[in-house]
Amino acid sequence: MKTAFLIPIVTLAGLALAVPTLTAARTPSAPVTPAKAVTYHVDPVHSAILFSTMHMNTARAYGRFNEFSGQFTLDTEKPEASKVAIAIKMESVDTANTGRDDHLRGPDFFDVKEFPSATFTSTKVERKGDKAWHVTGTLNLHGVKKEVVIPMEQTGEGKGRNGEVLIGFHGTFAIQRSDFGIKYGLGMLGDEVTLILSVEAAAK
């Protein structure tokens, strides 16, 4: 093969001999190895976990959690082998109002002394389209475990400042807070809570 590439002018007879050799060299001798699963770690600085619920049946009130961590293993060749795990520090709740945040941390709502964290652990991951995924798992909130399904959209891929592989996802789902034993103020405050996840993660 080297001779065929290096000689600038070849005879027709030489080409006739070289073509079968090149064709044979390009034929793979073994099956192509599928892409391996990649593990990503959530970047909390460039990610967000938000929530909202109705106030007095009038307008939506919003808040966020400022401290959380997580990782997920994404297997594009075998999506069902993918896994997701997220942990939220409940004390980090932030609604831009100190008094309200203190109330949310107390026993009427999150009771962060008794239940300092909320977790989500996947039990099933399904690919629903080119950029669409459904992640089913167990949400452990306020000491209660419930199954939830989170539709996630893959929003993009890129490279970090140090060349690391980045990937992004966005998802929205709803829970009934009373299902998790958080019943204070029902009627004044909505039972249905919408959670919004915007995740940027880097491969490690």
Contacts in CASP RR format, 6 or more apart in sequence:
PFRMAT RR
TARGET T0000
AUTHOR 0000-0000-0000
METHOD contacts of the structure
MODEL  1
MKTAFLIPIVTLAGLALAVPTLTAARTPSAPVTPAKAVTYHVDPVHSAIL
FSTMHMNTARAYGRFNEFSGQFTLDTEKPEASKVAIAIKMESVDTANTGR
DDHLRGPDFFDVKEFPSATFTSTKVERKGDKAWHVTGTLNLHGVKKEVVI
PMEQTGEGKGRNGEVLIGFHGTFAIQRSDFGIKYGLGMLGDEVTLILSVE
AAAK
1 21 0 8 1.000
1 22 0 8 1.000
1 25 0 8 1.000
4 10 0 8 1.000
4 18 0 8 1.000
4 21 0 8 1.000
4 22 0 8 1.000
10 18 0 8 1.000
34 77 0 8 1.000
34 78 0 8 1.000
35 76 0 8 1.000
35 77 0 8 1.000
36 75 0 8 1.000
37 73 0 8 1.000
37 74 0 8 1.000
37 75 0 8 1.000
37 77 0 8 1.000
37 78 0 8 1.000
37 81 0 8 1.000
37 82 0 8 1.000
38 73 0 8 1.000
38 74 0 8 1.000
38 75 0 8 1.000
38 165 0 8 1.000
38 203 0 8 1.000
39 71 0 8 1.000
39 72 0 8 1.000
39 73 0 8 1.000
39 74 0 8 1.000
39 203 0 8 1.000
39 204 0 8 1.000
40 71 0 8 1.000
40 72 0 8 1.000
40 73 0 8 1.000
40 74 0 8 1.000
40 167 0 8 1.000
40 201 0 8 1.000
40 202 0 8 1.000
40 203 0 8 1.000
40 204 0 8 1.000
41 70 0 8 1.000
41 71 0 8 1.000
41 201 0 8 1.000
41 202 0 8 1.000
41 204 0 8 1.000
42 68 0 8 1.000
42 69 0 8 1.000
42 70 0 8 1.000
42 71 0 8 1.000
42 72 0 8 1.000
42 86 0 8 1.000
42 199 0 8 1.000
42 200 0 8 1.000
42 201 0 8 1.000
43 200 0 8 1.000
43 201 0 8 1.000
43 202 0 8 1.000
44 67 0 8 1.000
44 68 0 8 1.000
44 69 0 8 1.000
46 200 0 8 1.000
47 68 0 8 1.000
47 197 0 8 1.000
47 198 0 8 1.000
47 199 0 8 1.000
47 200 0 8 1.000
47 201 0 8 1.000
48 64 0 8 1.000
48 196 0 8 1.000
48 197 0 8 1.000
48 198 0 8 1.000
49 64 0 8 1.000
49 65 0 8 1.000
49 68 0 8 1.000
49 88 0 8 1.000
49 195 0 8 1.000
49 196 0 8 1.000
49 197 0 8 1.000
50 62 0 8 1.000
50 63 0 8 1.000
50 64 0 8 1.000
50 195 0 8 1.000
50 196 0 8 1.000
50 198 0 8 1.000
51 62 0 8 1.000
51 63 0 8 1.000
51 64 0 8 1.000
51 65 0 8 1.000
51 193 0 8 1.000
51 194 0 8 1.000
51 195 0 8 1.000
51 196 0 8 1.000
52 60 0 8 1.000
52 61 0 8 1.000
52 62 0 8 1.000
52 63 0 8 1.000
52 193 0 8 1.000
52 194 0 8 1.000
52 196 0 8 1.000
53 60 0 8 1.000
53 61 0 8 1.000
53 177 0 8 1.000
53 189 0 8 1.000
53 190 0 8 1.000
53 191 0 8 1.000
53 192 0 8 1.000
53 193 0 8 1.000
53 194 0 8 1.000
54 60 0 8 1.000
54 61 0 8 1.000
54 189 0 8 1.000
54 190 0 8 1.000
54 192 0 8 1.000
55 61 0 8 1.000
55 188 0 8 1.000
55 189 0 8 1.000
55 190 0 8 1.000
56 188 0 8 1.000
57 187 0 8 1.000
57 190 0 8 1.000
61 95 0 8 1.000
61 189 0 8 1.000
62 95 0 8 1.000
63 93 0 8 1.000
63 94 0 8 1.000
63 95 0 8 1.000
63 96 0 8 1.000
64 93 0 8 1.000
64 94 0 8 1.000
64 95 0 8 1.000
65 88 0 8 1.000
65 89 0 8 1.000
65 90 0 8 1.000
65 92 0 8 1.000
65 93 0 8 1.000
65 94 0 8 1.000
66 92 0 8 1.000
66 94 0 8 1.000
67 88 0 8 1.000
67 89 0 8 1.000
67 91 0 8 1.000
67 92 0 8 1.000
68 86 0 8 1.000
68 87 0 8 1.000
68 88 0 8 1.000
68 89 0 8 1.000
68 92 0 8 1.000
69 86 0 8 1.000
69 87 0 8 1.000
70 85 0 8 1.000
70 86 0 8 1.000
70 87 0 8 1.000
71 85 0 8 1.000
71 201 0 8 1.000
72 82 0 8 1.000
72 83 0 8 1.000
72 84 0 8 1.000
72 85 0 8 1.000
72 122 0 8 1.000
72 201 0 8 1.000
73 81 0 8 1.000
73 82 0 8 1.000
73 83 0 8 1.000
74 82 0 8 1.000
74 167 0 8 1.000
75 81 0 8 1.000
75 82 0 8 1.000
76 127 0 8 1.000
79 125 0 8 1.000
79 126 0 8 1.000
79 127 0 8 1.000
79 133 0 8 1.000
80 124 0 8 1.000
80 125 0 8 1.000
80 126 0 8 1.000
81 125 0 8 1.000
82 122 0 8 1.000
82 125 0 8 1.000
83 122 0 8 1.000
83 125 0 8 1.000
84 120 0 8 1.000
84 121 0 8 1.000
84 122 0 8 1.000
84 125 0 8 1.000
84 135 0 8 1.000
84 137 0 8 1.000
85 119 0 8 1.000
85 120 0 8 1.000
85 121 0 8 1.000
85 122 0 8 1.000
86 119 0 8 1.000
86 120 0 8 1.000
87 117 0 8 1.000
87 118 0 8 1.000
87 119 0 8 1.000
88 117 0 8 1.000
88 118 0 8 1.000
88 119 0 8 1.000
89 116 0 8 1.000
89 117 0 8 1.000
90 105 0 8 1.000
90 110 0 8 1.000
90 112 0 8 1.000
90 115 0 8 1.000
90 116 0 8 1.000
90 117 0 8 1.000
90 118 0 8 1.000
91 105 0 8 1.000
91 112 0 8 1.000
91 116 0 8 1.000
93 101 0 8 1.000
93 104 0 8 1.000
93 105 0 8 1.000
93 110 0 8 1.000
94 101 0 8 1.000
95 101 0 8 1.000
95 104 0 8 1.000
103 109 0 8 1.000
104 110 0 8 1.000
105 111 0 8 1.000
105 112 0 8 1.000
106 112 0 8 1.000
106 113 0 8 1.000
107 114 0 8 1.000
108 184 0 8 1.000
109 182 0 8 1.000
109 184 0 8 1.000
110 142 0 8 1.000
110 182 0 8 1.000
111 142 0 8 1.000
115 141 0 8 1.000
115 142 0 8 1.000
115 143 0 8 1.000
118 139 0 8 1.000
118 140 0 8 1.000
118 141 0 8 1.000
118 142 0 8 1.000
119 139 0 8 1.000
119 140 0 8 1.000
120 137 0 8 1.000
120 138 0 8 1.000
120 139 0 8 1.000
120 140 0 8 1.000
120 148 0 8 1.000
120 150 0 8 1.000
121 137 0 8 1.000
121 138 0 8 1.000
121 140 0 8 1.000
122 135 0 8 1.000
122 136 0 8 1.000
122 137 0 8 1.000
123 136 0 8 1.000
123 137 0 8 1.000
123 138 0 8 1.000
123 147 0 8 1.000
124 135 0 8 1.000
124 136 0 8 1.000
124 137 0 8 1.000
125 133 0 8 1.000
125 134 0 8 1.000
125 135 0 8 1.000
125 136 0 8 1.000
126 133 0 8 1.000
126 134 0 8 1.000
126 135 0 8 1.000
126 136 0 8 1.000
127 133 0 8 1.000
128 134 0 8 1.000
128 151 0 8 1.000
131 153 0 8 1.000
131 154 0 8 1.000
131 155 0 8 1.000
132 151 0 8 1.000
132 152 0 8 1.000
132 153 0 8 1.000
132 154 0 8 1.000
133 151 0 8 1.000
133 152 0 8 1.000
133 153 0 8 1.000
133 154 0 8 1.000
133 169 0 8 1.000
134 149 0 8 1.000
134 150 0 8 1.000
134 151 0 8 1.000
134 152 0 8 1.000
135 149 0 8 1.000
135 150 0 8 1.000
135 152 0 8 1.000
136 147 0 8 1.000
136 148 0 8 1.000
136 149 0 8 1.000
136 150 0 8 1.000
137 147 0 8 1.000
137 148 0 8 1.000
137 149 0 8 1.000
137 150 0 8 1.000
138 145 0 8 1.000
138 146 0 8 1.000
138 147 0 8 1.000
138 148 0 8 1.000
139 145 0 8 1.000
139 146 0 8 1.000
139 147 0 8 1.000
139 148 0 8 1.000
139 175 0 8 1.000
141 175 0 8 1.000
141 180 0 8 1.000
141 182 0 8 1.000
142 180 0 8 1.000
142 181 0 8 1.000
142 182 0 8 1.000
143 180 0 8 1.000
144 179 0 8 1.000
144 180 0 8 1.000
144 181 0 8 1.000
146 175 0 8 1.000
146 179 0 8 1.000
146 180 0 8 1.000
148 173 0 8 1.000
148 175 0 8 1.000
149 173 0 8 1.000
150 171 0 8 1.000
150 173 0 8 1.000
150 197 0 8 1.000
151 171 0 8 1.000
151 172 0 8 1.000
151 173 0 8 1.000
152 169 0 8 1.000
152 170 0 8 1.000
152 171 0 8 1.000
152 197 0 8 1.000
153 169 0 8 1.000
153 170 0 8 1.000
153 171 0 8 1.000
154 167 0 8 1.000
154 168 0 8 1.000
154 169 0 8 1.000
155 168 0 8 1.000
155 169 0 8 1.000
155 170 0 8 1.000
156 167 0 8 1.000
156 168 0 8 1.000
157 165 0 8 1.000
157 166 0 8 1.000
157 167 0 8 1.000
157 168 0 8 1.000
158 165 0 8 1.000
158 166 0 8 1.000
158 167 0 8 1.000
159 165 0 8 1.000
159 166 0 8 1.000
160 166 0 8 1.000
160 202 0 8 1.000
164 202 0 8 1.000
164 203 0 8 1.000
165 202 0 8 1.000
165 203 0 8 1.000
166 200 0 8 1.000
166 201 0 8 1.000
166 202 0 8 1.000
166 203 0 8 1.000
167 200 0 8 1.000
167 201 0 8 1.000
167 203 0 8 1.000
168 199 0 8 1.000
168 200 0 8 1.000
168 201 0 8 1.000
169 197 0 8 1.000
169 198 0 8 1.000
169 199 0 8 1.000
169 201 0 8 1.000
170 196 0 8 1.000
170 197 0 8 1.000
170 198 0 8 1.000
170 199 0 8 1.000
171 196 0 8 1.000
171 197 0 8 1.000
171 198 0 8 1.000
172 194 0 8 1.000
172 195 0 8 1.000
172 196 0 8 1.000
172 197 0 8 1.000
173 194 0 8 1.000
173 195 0 8 1.000
174 192 0 8 1.000
174 193 0 8 1.000
174 194 0 8 1.000
174 195 0 8 1.000
175 192 0 8 1.000
175 193 0 8 1.000
175 195 0 8 1.000
176 191 0 8 1.000
176 192 0 8 1.000
176 193 0 8 1.000
177 183 0 8 1.000
177 190 0 8 1.000
177 191 0 8 1.000
177 192 0 8 1.000
177 193 0 8 1.000
178 186 0 8 1.000
178 191 0 8 1.000
END
